Amino acid sequence: MERNADADESRGHPALRSALLSPLRHAGFDYTCFKVFTLPLQATAQDGIGTLPAGYRFAELAPADLQASAFPELQDCQEYGGAGSHTFGIFRADGALVCVQCVWFGERYRQRGFWPIEADAAVSMHLVTAAAEQGKGLATLVKQHSAKRLKEKGFSRLYSRIWWTNRASLRVSEKAGWSRVATILEVFLPWSKRPVRAVFPKRQA
């Protein structure tokens, strides 16, 4: 399951939600609910990209960059690397990697795809900022700068999905210029191996 941790993993009122869902989960019921966002790269312009804080720099990452990270949550991003992926990040002035975005495309994405995509599209599968660096807008910046880099690589559109109550991550995508296209709800039933899936396209204004 794709996680998009643009800023944090807050999901609204976790204690109340857990209390309401716990009996159902014990009985074998569960659900997932994600909002799907997209960004057409033809519309990506240099003047729409924010400026990094003084001393910070954006770069495409090598596996060694993740291995050398001082933050465990960024080291964990190694599982998203490999064939069919691009990984981007933001480094602090002292050289520390503090924000990572992992993007999948082609067969790598299709093996775990949650949304149909074009042949020249890519999907943001994971985005996380080190806890000590949150609140500086780095997640928004990495999404903007990586979009420009992916456009240069020949991709025409990007997608991502975000847990429906993760307000911080939803705001990041909106600030980065992404648009919501749908909400996906899956309900898992104890007597079925396949979830019941419903897709709710966003109504056009």
Residue pairs with C-beta under 8 A, 6 or more apart in sequence:
1 32
2 34
2 112
2 114
2 123
2 125
2 126
2 160
2 161
3 9
3 125
3 126
3 163
4 124
4 125
4 126
4 127
4 160
4 161
4 162
4 163
4 166
4 169
5 126
5 127
5 128
5 129
5 169
6 127
6 128
6 129
6 139
6 140
6 143
6 162
6 166
6 168
6 169
6 172
6 173
7 129
7 134
7 139
7 168
7 169
7 171
7 172
8 134
8 166
8 168
8 169
9 163
9 166
10 165
10 166
10 167
10 168
11 17
11 163
11 165
11 166
12 165
12 167
21 30
24 30
27 190
28 188
28 189
28 190
28 191
29 187
29 188
29 189
29 190
30 187
30 188
31 185
31 186
31 187
31 188
32 184
32 185
32 186
32 188
32 195
33 163
33 164
33 183
33 184
33 185
33 186
34 114
34 161
34 162
34 163
34 164
34 183
34 184
35 161
35 162
35 163
35 164
35 170
35 180
35 182
35 183
35 184
36 114
36 115
36 159
36 160
36 161
36 180
36 181
36 182
36 183
36 184
37 159
37 160
37 161
37 162
37 173
37 178
37 179
37 180
37 181
38 157
38 158
38 159
38 178
38 179
38 181
39 147
39 157
39 158
39 159
39 176
39 177
39 178
39 179
40 156
40 157
41 147
41 150
41 151
41 155
41 156
41 157
41 158
42 151
42 156
43 177
44 147
44 148
44 151
44 177
46 148
48 144
48 177
49 141
49 144
49 145
49 148
50 137
50 140
50 141
50 144
52 58
52 90
52 141
52 145
53 136
54 93
55 92
55 93
56 90
56 91
56 92
56 93
56 98
56 138
57 90
57 91
58 88
58 89
58 90
58 91
58 141
58 142
58 145
58 146
59 65
59 88
59 89
59 90
59 91
60 86
60 87
60 88
60 149
61 87
61 88
61 89
61 97
61 100
63 78
63 81
65 89
65 97
66 74
66 75
66 77
66 78
66 81
66 87
66 97
66 100
67 75
67 78
68 97
69 75
69 96
69 97
70 96
70 97
71 96
71 97
71 98
71 130
71 131
71 132
73 128
73 130
73 131
74 89
74 97
74 98
74 100
74 128
74 130
77 87
77 100
77 102
77 126
77 128
80 87
80 102
80 104
80 125
80 126
81 87
81 102
82 108
83 108
84 104
84 105
84 106
84 107
84 108
84 109
85 102
85 103
85 104
85 105
85 108
85 125
86 102
86 103
86 105
86 122
86 146
86 149
86 150
86 153
87 100
87 101
87 102
87 103
88 100
88 101
88 103
88 142
88 145
88 146
88 149
89 97
89 98
89 99
89 100
89 101
89 142
90 97
90 98
90 99
90 138
90 141
90 142
90 145
91 97
91 98
92 98
92 133
98 129
98 130
98 132
98 133
98 138
99 127
99 128
99 129
99 130
99 133
99 138
99 139
99 141
99 142
100 126
100 127
100 128
100 142
101 124
101 126
101 127
101 142
101 143
101 146
102 124
102 125
102 126
102 127
103 122
103 123
103 124
103 125
103 146
103 150
103 158
104 122
104 123
104 125
105 121
105 122
105 123
105 155
109 117
109 122
109 123
109 125
113 123
114 161
114 184
115 123
115 159
115 161
115 182
115 184
117 123
117 157
117 159
118 156
118 157
120 154
120 155
120 156
120 157
121 155
121 156
121 157
121 158
121 159
122 150
122 155
122 157
122 158
122 159
123 158
123 159
123 160
124 143
124 146
124 158
124 159
124 160
125 160
127 139
127 142
127 143
127 160
127 169
127 172
129 138
129 139
137 175
139 169
139 172
140 172
140 175
140 176
143 172
143 173
143 176
143 178
144 176
144 177
147 158
147 176
147 177
150 158
158 178
160 173
160 178
161 184
162 169
162 170
162 173
163 169
164 183
173 180
174 180
180 202
181 201
181 202
182 199
182 200
182 201
182 202
183 199
183 200
183 202
184 197
184 198
184 199
184 200
185 197
185 198
185 199
185 200
186 195
186 196
186 197
186 198
187 195
187 196
188 195
189 195
189 196
